[in-house]
Amino acid sequence: MIIVLKPEATEAQIKHIVTKVKSIGLKPMISRGIERTIIGVIGEEDLLRVQPLEIFPGVEKVMPILAPYKLVSREFKPSDTVVQVDGLRVGGKRLVVMAGPCAVENFELLLSVAKQVKRAGASVLRGGAFKPRTSPYSFQGLGEEGLKFLAEAKKRTGLPVITELMDLRDLELVERHADIIQIGARNMQNFDLLKEVGRSKKPVLLKRGMAATVKDLLLSAEYILQNGNFNVILCERGIRTFETETRFTLDMNAIPVIKNLSHLPILVDPSHGTGRWGLVPPLAKAAVAAGADGLIIEVHPKPEEALSDGPQSMLPEKFSKLMVELKRVARAVGREL
């Protein structure tokens, strides 16, 4: 249920409505737009029949939300959400590019890549300290040591850091060292994990599961918002289909579909979406043209020696060239990079 307030609604009226909604056992969520304020009401809507809210001062109308995801929907918030990350805006006119190695292998390599991607125009450093791998014998990441390397790389370059959280027990540790918490494809429906990052105030990047529908992704995001954290960035990273030429099938349809259904910003991961570095440039450009708010790209100076996902990692010089090309595409669609 959405309570649409009149443009002239006062803070006292808003507080009165919020207090009443809570008193009947429902959860109010306030969304302040440029022109007016909306209050989303979460819970059993039949309770509202006992106390019609249309009669309250400051209320213009009360509307049901038809989508199964309430707070994530455009019905709840018609305007685009812009997530603030350490002074960086994700979801505005300027595109955000997150880049770095798939896994943090050692500090020297991480710092070298961080400097190179920053020089090329990237605004966030990515790197996995904890790595979810298909095989238990593959490199699993450096853990806390990797997080400390990321934090030190931020100190030296100024780049905000994004890294993946896999285990509830590591949340406090990741919060301490990272600026954005990534929830990977394998954990998109780990609902206990989603609830906990929902109670955190750190921005969250939520990747689409490899067999998840757009609806599944938006419902997973709903868990985070419903627990109080509206700083959510969605990420399309490819889904499993019958196609075998690429690692996954990068679903470009998802970008405009999600833009139509939700106010949350969406990034695209062409590295995981294809599994092949040579396909990253054309699909990165296509993502920008389709309306993505940014990209997350893997970069490694020696992909053949990478401990994780070498075949999809771009060389720093190839990444620099791509960034120049992306600026042209961005300008063509009214965006900036």
Summary of the structure (lengths in Angstrom):
residues: 337
radius of gyration: 20.9
end to end distance: 37.6
largest distance: 67.1
contacts: 1194
relative contact order: 0.13
helix: 40%
strand: 21%
